[in-house]
């Protein structure tokens, strides 16, 4: 698995994160489902549009919808077993919650 660095902007602040780009239709459909340990996932679409996701069979994660200039349009912490979470964007980041010992961290 090859990770690429992806840069996005929140209120003018630059953030760089290693991601796995989901290019195939199967990887776009499955996302974080059934993954125990996963890097952050990046979904790229041809144009800005409404993007709906769910969190069935997923651990909690943060979803970030971005415009064509990689600026954050919406950011939402998603708990597991939620349906019809949507936002508008050209890019979608799914950032899994990570655990370190007994502490939990969210990006």
Residue pairs with C-beta under 8 A, 6 or more apart in sequence:
1 20
1 39
2 20
3 18
3 19
3 20
3 39
4 18
4 19
4 20
4 21
4 42
5 16
5 17
5 18
5 19
6 16
6 17
6 18
6 19
6 42
6 70
6 93
7 14
7 15
7 16
7 17
7 70
8 14
8 15
8 17
8 64
8 66
8 70
8 71
8 72
8 91
8 93
9 15
9 69
9 70
9 71
9 72
10 71
10 72
10 75
11 72
17 40
17 93
17 95
17 107
18 39
18 40
19 39
19 40
19 41
19 42
19 93
20 38
20 39
20 40
20 41
20 42
21 41
21 42
21 44
22 28
22 31
22 41
22 42
22 43
23 44
27 41
28 43
31 41
31 43
31 53
31 58
31 94
32 38
32 41
32 55
32 58
32 59
32 61
32 94
32 96
33 56
33 57
33 58
34 57
35 58
35 59
35 96
36 59
38 96
39 96
40 93
40 94
40 95
40 96
40 107
41 93
41 94
42 91
42 92
42 93
43 51
43 91
43 92
43 93
43 94
44 90
44 91
45 51
45 89
45 90
45 91
45 92
47 68
47 90
48 67
48 68
48 88
48 89
48 90
49 88
49 89
49 90
50 86
50 87
50 88
51 65
51 86
51 87
51 88
51 89
51 92
52 84
52 85
52 86
53 63
53 78
53 85
53 86
53 92
53 94
54 82
54 83
54 84
54 85
55 61
55 78
55 79
55 80
55 81
55 82
55 85
56 80
56 81
56 83
58 78
58 80
59 80
59 96
59 97
60 77
60 78
60 79
60 80
60 96
60 97
60 106
61 77
61 78
61 94
61 95
61 96
61 97
62 75
62 76
62 77
62 78
62 93
62 94
62 95
62 97
62 106
62 107
63 74
63 75
63 76
63 78
63 85
63 87
63 92
63 93
63 94
63 95
64 72
64 74
64 75
64 92
64 93
64 95
65 72
65 73
65 74
65 75
65 87
65 88
65 89
65 91
65 92
66 72
66 73
66 89
66 90
66 91
66 92
66 93
67 73
67 89
67 90
67 91
68 90
70 91
73 87
73 88
73 89
74 87
74 88
74 89
76 85
76 87
77 106
78 85
95 106
95 107
97 104
97 105
97 106
98 104
98 105
99 105
